[in-house]
Amino acid sequence: MSVLSWGFFVALSVSAIFIALGVPLGPLLAVAVLFAFIFAFRYTYLSFYLALFFTPFLGFLVSIPTGELAFGKRAFGGSIDISVAEAILLIVLAVWAIKILLLWVKRHDINWRPKLPLVGSYAFLFAAHLLSAFSPLEPDPILTTKFALRPVLFCYLAYVALPVNLLRSRRRFLVALYTVVSVGTIAALNGAASLFFVGPESQFLRRAHPLPIFGIPALGDNHNLLAELLAATVFVTLALAYLEKKPHIKRLLFGSAALQLMIGLLTFSRTVWIVFLLQAAALAFIEYRQTVKKHLSTILAIILLCIPLVGIMLKIGTSNVAESSNSTRFALIEIAWEVFKTSPLIGSGAGTFVDRVGSAQVFRLEYGEPLDSHGVIQKLAAETGIVGVVAFIFVIISFGRLMTRSIRRLSDGPERNALLYLTVGAAGSVFYQFFNTNYWTAKIWLPVGLAVAATFVLLQKEEKDQNIFS
C-alpha cells in the first residue's frame, strides 16, 4: 500500500506539472494508460478490487477525446466518457486476455483456463442487439453495434466473466465481498448523513439520498440510485457475515447489513420497498418457513413498529411528485409500445429508445427532456423486439437454474446460506430493473457475477471437505 500510495502521489504530481507547463494531454494519456497497464499486469487482483470499489461511484468520470476522427465523432460525439471503474476494468480485461494467451495457451496453466458461465444465453442476448441493426426503422448501424459492444457485451465480460475467472480462491473471493461491503457501508453512512440536510426535493419529510463527495455526485443525484445500490449490498453483506468465522467481525457485518437495510427503507423508494419485501418473502418461503412460524409474534411486533414508515410511504405514493412520476412512466410505456408495434420481431435498434422519445414532441412538451425506459422489458421490446425479450428471459432462466443446482449441491451450513443470500440479492437487483433504467451497469450484473463466482468457490470447498471425510 505504501508503494501504491507513493505511485499515485508521484503520478498526480508529474501530471499536474506537465499540465501547468502546457504539455498536450494526448501524450500524457498514452503514458498514463501504459503505466496503468503495467500496474494491472503486475497487480491484477488489486486492480480488480479497485475497480470493484469504484464501481458504484458513477460520478467519477474519465473523458478521453477521440480527436478529429470521423468515426469518433459519429460514435462517441468526440469524447469517450467512462467511469473510473470502467476504465480500470477495460485495462484489467486486456491484462486478463494477455495472461490467458501467455499462461494458459502457451504454458497450459489450467488456473488461467477461461470459464464463461451463462455464455450461451448471453451470446443470444448480444446477438439480438446486433440483429436490431437491420430494423426496418433504419437505425444507425455504427451506433447500434457500438451499443451492443458497450455496454451489453462489456457488462458480461467485466461483471460476470472477470469475477468468475479472477476470484477462484476463497481468500480472493472474500476480499472481493469485503470490497463491495465497504462500498455499501460508505453509501449507507452517506445516506444517513443526508437525513440531517434538507434537500430541495424534501417537501414533507427527510428521505435518505446520496450527498456529493468532493463536490461530485459520485453515488448519483437522487434517492433511487442510493436505494438501488443498497438493495444489492445488503445481501452481499449478509452472505459475507455467514462466511466470516470471527464472531466480532460477524457481528459488525450484521450491524452493517441492518444499517444498509434501514437507510434503504428511509430512501422511501417504492421500488426498493417492493424488492426488499419480495426478497424477504423468498427467503421465508425457501429457507425459513419453520423459523417464521416459531417467531411469528416477534415478526408481527416488528411489522407493527414499521407502520409509521408504511404510512409515510403511502403519503409519498399519493403525493404530486409520485403522481407525476407515474404519469411519466405510463407515457414512456406508451411510446415503447408504439415503437414495438412498428418492428415487433427485432425492434427499432439497440440504444435508440431515448432518441425515439426525443422525437415525440408531445412528451417533450409535457415532461421535458427525453428519458430512458423505466423498465428493462419495455426497453428490450422497443429496441430489440421479441428476440431480445426472449433472449433476456433465457439469461435469467439460465442463471436461476445454475444457482438452484448449486444451492442444492451444498449441504446445510454457512456456505449454503451465503450462496442463497447472494442469489436472492442478485435476483433482487435484476427485478429492480423492471422499474428502473440501469440495465447495463454493474448494479445489475455485478451481483449476478458474484453469485456465479460463489458457486465455483463454495462448491470447490464442499468437494474438498467431502474428500477429507470420505
N, C-alpha and C positions, 0 to 999 in steps of 0.2 A: 504493500500500500504506500510506503514511503517513496518507492521508485515511481509508482503511478502518479502520486501527488506532485512530485518534482517534475515529472514529464509533462503533466498538464500545465504546470506553472511556467515552465520554460517555453512550451509551445505557445501559450497565450501571450507571454511577454514578447517573444520574437515576432508573432503575428501583429501585435499592437505597434511594434517599432516599424515593421515593414509598411503597414497601412499608413502610419504617420508620415513616412518618407514618400508616400505616393506610389509604392510598388503596385503594379496591376494585380488584381485578385485572381486572375486565371492561373498564373504560376503558383501562387500561394495555395490555391485549391488543389492543384495537382500534387504539390508537396504534402499537403495535409492528408489527402487520400492515400498517398504512398505510405506515410508514417502510420496511418490508421490501419492499413492492410498489414504492415509488418507487425504492428502490435497485436492485431487479431490473430495473425498466424502463430505468433508466439504464445499468446494468452487467449486461446479460442474460447474457453469456458468462461473466463472472466468477462470477455467482451459480450458473450451471450447474456450473462447475468446483468450487465449494464444495460443491454437492450431491454431486458425484461423490466428492469426498474423504471426506465424512461418511457415504456410503452403507454401507460395511461396519460402521460403528460403531452397531449397532442398539441398544446400551445407552444411548445418549444420546437421551432421550425428551422430548417436549413434550406436556403434558397440557392439553387445552382443555375446560373444563367446559361442559356443554350446558344448565346451568340447570335450571329446573323443567319444561321442555318434555317432554310425554309421549313424543313421538317420539324425543327424545334419550335418554331413559331406556330406551326399548324397544330402540332400535337400537344404542346405544353404552354403555349401562349408566351414563349420567350423565356420562361423560367420554370425550372422544376422545383416545386415546393414540397418538401417531405419533412416529416417529423425527425427529431434526433434519433429516436428509436429505430425508425425505418432505415435511416442512413447507416446506423450500426449494423442492422440486420442484413442489409444488402452486402456489406463487406464480409460479415460472417458467412453468408451464403456462398460468396465467392471463395472464401477460405475453405469451407466445407467441401465444395466441388473439387478444389485442387487437392485436398487431402484424400479424398476418395480415389483420385487418379494415382496419387503417389503411394498411398498406404494400402489401399485395397486392390486396385487393378495391378499395380506394379509389384507390391510386396505380399499380396494375398493376406493382408491382415484382416481377419473376419470382424474385428471390432469396428472397422470402418466400412463394413458392407452396408449399403444404404437400406433402410427399412422405410417402406412407403405404404402405411396403412390407409385405408379408405381411398386409395389412388384410383381404383376403377370407377367408383361412383363420382368422385370429384372430377375425374377426367371427363365424364359425361357432362357435368355442370359447366366445365370450362369450354367444352366443345359447343354447348348450347349458346354460350355467349359469342363465340366465334361465328356460329351459324347465323346469328341475328344480323350480321353484316350484310346478308343477302335479303334483308327485309324489303318488301315492295315499297316501303316508305323511304327507301334510299338514304339510309344514314351514312355519314362519312366513314368509309371503311378503315381509315387510319385511326380515327378516334375510337371506333368500336373495338378494333384489335388492341389498341393501347389499353382500353378499359378491361378487356379480357385478360391481358397480361398483368396489368397492375391497375386495380387491386386484386382481381379474382385469383389468378394463379399465384401471385405473391403471397396471398393470405395462407394458401395451403403450404407453400414451401417454408415460409417464415414462422408460422404459428402452429403448424401440425408436424411437418416433416422435421424441422430443426429440433423441437423439444424431444421427439421420439428418438432421434439419432444422437443427440448430444447428451441427453440425460439417461444414460443406460445403467449407471450405477445408483445405488440407493443414496449414497452421500451426495452426488451431484443433483439428484432429483430433489432431495430435501433442501439443498441450498437454493434451488430454483423456487421451491414453495416458500421458503423464508423471504426471498426477494419479493415475491408477489404479496405476501402477508404484510411486509413492511410498507409497501405502497398503499395497501388497503388501510392500514393503521394511520398512515400520514393523511390520507384522504379523509378518514373519519374525524381525525383531530382538526383538520382544516374545516370540515363541515360543522363540527361542534363550535369552533371559534366564530363561525359565521352567525350563529344564533345570537351573538352579542352585538351584531351590527345590523341595523335595519336597512335593507336594500330598497331600491326604487320599486321592486316588484312586490314588496310587502304591503298589503292592504289592511288585513285584519289579523295577521299573525306573523310570527317569525318562523321561516322554514329554513332548514339547512340547505346551503348551497355552496359551491366552491368559491373560495376567495382567491384573488390574484396572488401569484408568487413572484416576487421581484417585479411587480407591476405588469406581469404577463398572465393572462387567463390560462394557465398551464393545464388545469384539470377541466377546462370548459367554462362556459359563461352562464350556465343555468342549472337548476336543481336536478333535472332529469339526467344529465351527464354524470353527476355525482352518484345518483341512485343506481344508475346502470353499472357503474364500476363496483359499488358495494354489493350489488346483487351477486356478483361473481366471487369477490374476495372473501365474503363471509364464509362460503362453503370451502374455499381453499384453506382458510384459517382453521376451520373445524377439522378438515382432513389432516392437516399438519398436527393438530393437537392430539389426534389419535395415534399418529406415528411417532410423536415425541415421547421419549422414555423418562425424562427428568420431570418429577412431579411439579416443581416450582415453575418451570417453563411451560408445562402443560396448562397450569392454572392461568398464567399470563396470556396464553393463546386463547383459552376460552373467554377470558375477560376482553381480549381484543375483538373476538367474534361478536360478543354481546354489544360492545361499543359500536361496531360497524353496523350491526343489525338495527340498533336504536337510531343511529344517525340516518340510516337508510329509510326508516319509517318516518323520521322527522323531516325528510325532504318533502313528504306528502305528495310524492309522485304516485299517481294512480297505478301506473304500470308496475312499479316495484312492489306495491302492496299486493297486487294480483300475483306477481311472481313469487313473493315470499309465502303467500297463502297456498299456492299450488305446490311449492317445494315442501312446505310443512305437511300438506296432505299426502304427498307422495311418500315421504319418509314414514309418516304414521301408518300408511297402508302397507308399505313394503316391509318395514323393519320393526316398527314399534307399536303394533296393534295391542299386544299384551301390556306394554308399558302405559299406553294411553288409558286402557281400562283400569289399570292399577292406580294411576294418579289422576283420574278424571276430575276429582274435586279440586285439586291444585290447578289443573289446566283451566277449569271453569273460573277459578278465582283470578287467574292471570288475565283471562278474556274480559272479565268484569272490570279489571283495572285499566284495560285498554279502551273501554267505552268512550272516555273523553277524546282520545285520539281519533276513534271512528267518527265521533260527532264532528270533529274538525274536518276530517276528510269529506264527510257528507256536505258540510258547508262549502268546502272548496269545490266539490263536484257540481254544486248548483250556482256557483258564482259566475259573474260575467266573463271572467278570464277563461274558465273551463268551458263555458258555452261557446265562446269564440274559438277555442282550440278544437272543440268537437265540430264546429261548422267548417273549419279549415280542413280537418281530416276527411269529412264527408265530401268536400269539394275535390280533394285530391283523389279519393276513391272513384268519383265520377269521371275524372279525367283519365285515370288508369283504365277504367272500364271502356271508355270510348276509344282509347289508343289500342287496347287489347282487341276490340272488335274489328279494327282495321287490318290487323295481321295476327290472328289468334294462334297460329302454329309456331312461328319463330319470332314474333314480337316486332318491335319497332327499331331495335338496335340497342346494344348494351351501352349503358351510360348516357342515354338520351332523354330520360324522363324529365329532368329539370328543364331542358330546352323545350320539351312539349308543353310543360306547364307555363313556361315563359311566353309561349306563342298564344296562350289562351288569354285574350285581353280582358275577359270578364273576371278571371281570377286575379289578374294584376290590379284591376280597378278596385276589387272588393277586399283583397288580402295583402296586396303589396308585392314584394319580391317573390319570385318563384321558389318553391320548396321541393325537397325530395319527398318521395312517397313515404308516408308514415306506416310502413308495414312491408315486410320482405316479400310476402306473397303478391301483393299488388305491384310491387317494384318488378319482380321477376315476370309476372304475367304481362305487364306492359312492355318490358324491354326484351324479353326472351321467349314470350309466349308459353304455350302448353309444354313445349320441350324443356324450357328452363325450369318451370314449376315442378315437373315430374323429376327432373334431374336433382333439384334441391331436396325433394322428398326422399329420393333414393339415397342421398348422402345421409340424411337424418336417420333413415331406417338402418343403413349400414352401420352407423355409429351406435345406434341403440342395440343392435344385435351383437356387436363386438363387446360392448360394455356388459350386457346381460350375461353373455357366455363367460366373461372374465370374472364377474362377481360370483357366479355360481361355482366356478372352479376354486375359489378361495374358501377356506374353512372359516368359521366364526372367529373373529379376533380383530385386532386393530387395523390390519391390512385390509380386511374386507370392509370395515366401517369407513376407512379412508377412501377406498375406491368408490363406495356407494355415495359418499358426500361429494366427491369430485364429479361423479356422473350427474347427480342431481343439480349441482352448481352449473355444470355445462349445459344441461337441459334448460335450466332457468335462463341462462344467457341467450340461448337460441330462441326461447319463447319470448324474451324481452323484445326481440327484433320484429315480432309480429305487430308491434305498436310503435316502433322507433325507426331510426334512419341509419344506424351504424352497422350495416350488414357486412361491409368489407373492411373491418378493423379488428384489432386484437381483442376487443371487448366480447366478441362472439367466438372467434376461432382459437384464441389462446386457451380459454378454459377447455375447449374440445381437445386441443393438442396435449395439454397437461393430463387430462383424463386418459387419453390413449397412451401417453408415455407411462402413466402409472400402471397400466395393465402389464406392460413388459417388465417393469422393475419389480412390482409386487408379486407377480406370478413367478418370476425367477426366484425370488426369495422363498416362496411357498414350495417350489420344487426342490430347492436345496434342503429345506427343513425336512421334507418328506424323505429325501435320500439319507439324511443323517439318522433318522429314527427308524428307517426300514431295515 
